[in-house]
């Protein structure tokens, strides 16, 4: 146990803060693009568009409406497949950082991925299964998602939400969490700021150090523990 610390309530998003999903998402995109007979953008441009929050129509500019629908369906299906989730890589010093966050209080995993089997397999492969008190698939319905996040934050002076995507960041901010993002995540910091992310750190390792030292940026956003 890290001494001198109170009870920190942490919720952390699977995609981005816990695992680097870029290989999985790129493979899913390539499979979907090939299925409709188009190439799509090169990898650097694909990630620029994804981080910008661009719709599929901008990613697959030359797709006809029926092709775009099929592209989206296949990419979503492949993106959450157990086979491609095997491509996910841990963020640097993931296990060590998660252990510290759990020692400081409560640490729970949240995700919008619907594949519980794939999530469990990934956590087991990375040997971080026991770092989370709970592993929660967030509801697709926005109101139910907001209600669940409020329940997770209830009873604590403040809750640290480590987020990687705009939809989860928006819900966590609306639920009253103190939201922190990583600069090299799935969305540009500017996009996350617009939906309530209050502070950014370069890596999960840097954020964990900031928590231990009670960094000024965390105090500024009202994180109390």
Steps between C-alpha positions, in 0.01 A plus 500: 500500500625847415506689829351836574223473242126490543242306307527570128204396287629428149315389189712438194402441139628182338559643151795738513597542867533124565582355158633641176231400250656650189603168342153356560313800363725521194456129427122535534501798263709312242271196516188714455651706219611185315151351540346788303782507245662829603838591647419793726760743634857410600554417866623844611201670340262241642619576853488874443135467399416264788660726761322799346168319540425491128198297383545185292396695189818709529716195565360319195449798271437300183253251645143503375222506762443124497876438512537738794231319696675169438839647588368628834332170581807290425747735666291512820466122500871445442607773741337316789602151390694279738747414223600861438501587869803272521685787325447737794815601682531625859583859570853546641536377860128415496503234770710704740283811456173314542628339818581844642156638409332202662714535812385860530133406515257361243582430136236387251520439126245647260459434129257540212621174343222241505734199493532393863686184400758698306547750781548223755748322272701820453510581872607143573770511230637826639477366857301800627169324570528541877576872478130578460224456756250498214511486120201685358360516148328837474144501364449633149210716618637839605266546796575155640872559446484827691300339780752217537797737513325706766455183704871423466586849626249505786633509854843644416623860539603484134560240232792487259389392153788410268341516156604428143195571284260789453176309583636364828660834590171680444306257718762504777513880507121523511502251787718739702832315464835679484608400151860454394618399154826379351648713223560207264157342535216427258391864478685829473520689830301788351209266423508362855517848653179589321315222685638566847848349532679722750867399484743300285816300558740345252461142625323292763836475676520881522143521624563244774804697615281812502242327720765390750651850516160674505593693187374858477296420189305236690439735791394771253222283358373417849622144547476425871602174665 
